[in-house]
Amino acid sequence: MPGTPGRRASSRSFERTLFTEPVLYVGREAKPTAVGDEYGVFDRHGFHIGGVSVTTPSFLRRVIQLLWKSDQYVSRRFEVRDANQSTVLKVEKPSKDRLARFVVTRADGTPIGEIIPTEAGRVRFTLRAEGKTIATVVASGRQRWEVTVEDPAGAEVAHVAHPSPEFSPISGNACRVEIPLQVPEPLASMLIATTLTIDVALTAQRG
């Protein structure tokens, strides 16, 4: 369909993109821009191939938190961008949403799916699209937490962890995203949206 990002393929000989690389690194040191903080995304060789932009102004979030002593009124917005700074996916947590969900859309606003918390006391989410659950996300650990994503059959389709600096192709703190296998849409886009933004989202939530 028009505007649909290319799917992950078995051949890696063409141009590297967010949707073709089996391993991605997301820098955890934000770069301030005119529209918000941006976190770089790199391939396993350290080449910059995209970014995650936090488009909710931090000053607005802090004012709302100060006035209402709560985060429920804060809408969090993220944009996943390619190497040319073109937005390919949008992720948003609407304010006062009773499900505390993140809504995933394409750049033009076309809905793809939702990331919904499913368990109190644990960091656990379900990925839903087209009216059904397409994956389960579980984050574990504290200082060096890890995220595992499984399909409905229980097979691991993605993994996020914090690598040791000596094994990272980029300098500074980063998280490592693995999506090794080709998967169909909408799961492909939901995995990219989830794995590239979850570390930033949870870090902001803890802060």
N, C-alpha and C positions, 0 to 999 in steps of 0.2 A: 504494500500500500504506500502511497506517496508520503514522504516524511518519515518512513519507518527506517531506523538505523540498520545497517548491514548486520547480519547474524555472524556469530563466531563460526569459523570454518576450519577444516582440518589442515588446509594448506596455509602456511604462514609467510609465503613468498611475496605477497602484495603489501601495500602500504599499511603501516601499523596504525590501528585505531583503538579506541576504547572497546570496540566490539569484536576485535580480532585477536587481541593478546591474551594468552592464558594466565599471565602474571602481571599485575599492576602494583605500583607503589604510590601511596597517597602521602604527601608531605604533611606533617602536623604543625608546621610553622606557617601561620597565616601571612599573606601578603596583602596589605591594605590597598583597596582600589576605590574608584569613585562611587561604586554601587555597594561596596561591602568587602568583607574579607574573602580572599581566594586561596585555596589549597591546591597546589600543583599535583598532577597525576602523571606518572612516568612509567615507561615500560621496563622490562627486566634488565635492559642495557643502560638505563638512566636517561633515555631520551624523553623529552617533554611531549606528551601526546594529548593533554587535556587538563581540566581543572574542575574543582568544586567551588562554586561561589555561594557565600552566605549572603543573601540579599535582604535579610531583615536587619535594619540599622540597629547596632548594639546599644546606642544611647536610648532608643525608643524602648527596647526590651528592658533596660535597667530602670527607666522611669516607671513603666507599668508594674514591674515587680516591686518597686519601692512603694507605689501608691496602694496596690492591692495585696501586697504580701503573697502573691501567688503567681504561678507561671501559666495558669489556665487561660489568661486573657492574651497571651502572647502567641502570635502566629509566626512559626518558623518557616523560612523559605530557603530552598537550595536550588541551584541550577548546575547541572552537569554539562560541561562545555568541552568541545573538541579542541584540537591544537590551534584552530583558526579563531577561537573564541566564539564560535557559533554554539548556541544552546541546543542540546540534543534531548535533554530530559529535564523535567522540573519536579521537585519534591517539596510538598508543603504540609505542615501540620496546622490545620485551621484553628483559630482561637475558640475556646469554649466548646471544643468538640468532645462530646461525652465519651467517645471511644479512644480519645488521645491518639488517633491514627495519623499516619502520613499518607497523603494522596499523591500518586505518581501520574504525571501526564507527559505527553510529548511537548515539544517546543511551542506548538500552536494551541496547546490547551486540550488536545484530544485525550480523554481519560485512558489510562492503561490499567491501573490497579491500586491497591491499598496495602499499607504496612500497618498491621494492627497488633497492639500489645494484647497478649492472651493469658498472662499469668502474673498475679501479684506476688511480690517477693523475689521474683527472678526476672532477668532481662530476657524475655521470650516474645517472639512475634510470629504472626502468620502473614504470608503474602497471599493476597486474594486478587483474582482477576476473572472477569467474565462470570462472576457469580459463584466461583468455587475457590477452594484453597489450593494453591499451586506449589507452596513450599512452606517450610517451618524454619524459623531463625532462632538460635539459642546463643546468647553471649554468656561466657563464664569467666571466672577469675576477677581479680581486682586491679593490681598494678599493671600486669601484662595480660589483660583479658584477651580471649579469643572468641571468634564468632564462627559458628558452623551453620550452613544452610543445607537442608535436606529436602528432597522432593517427596511427594506423598507416599512413595514406595520405600522411603527410608534411605535412599542413596544420597551420598553427599555430592552436592553440585557446586558448592562454593565454600571458601574458607578465608577468614580474615584474622591476622595475627600481627603482633609487633615483632619484627625481626631484630636480631642483634645488629648493631651498627656495622660490624665488620662484614656482614653478609648483605648489606643494602647497597644498591648501586647509586644512591643519592646521599648527600650529606645531611646531617640533622636527623631529628626524630621522624619516623614514618610508620605506616602500617602496610602490610603486604596482603594483597588481595589475589586469591587464586580462583579462577573459573576455568578449569582445564578442558571441559568437554563442550561440544556444540549442543545447544539447547534451542528449542523453538520459541517463537514469540507467543504470548507476552512474557514468558519466563525470562528470556534473554534480557529484555529491557528492565524487568523488575530486579534481576540480580545485579545489573550494573547500578541502577538507582540505589538499591539497598546497600551493597557492599562499599560503594564509594562515599556514601553520606553517613553511614551509621556511626563511624568513629567520631566524626565532627558533631553529629547530633547528640550522641551520648556524652561527649566531652562538654558540650554547651549545657546539657541538662544537669550534669554534675556540678557545673560551675554556677 
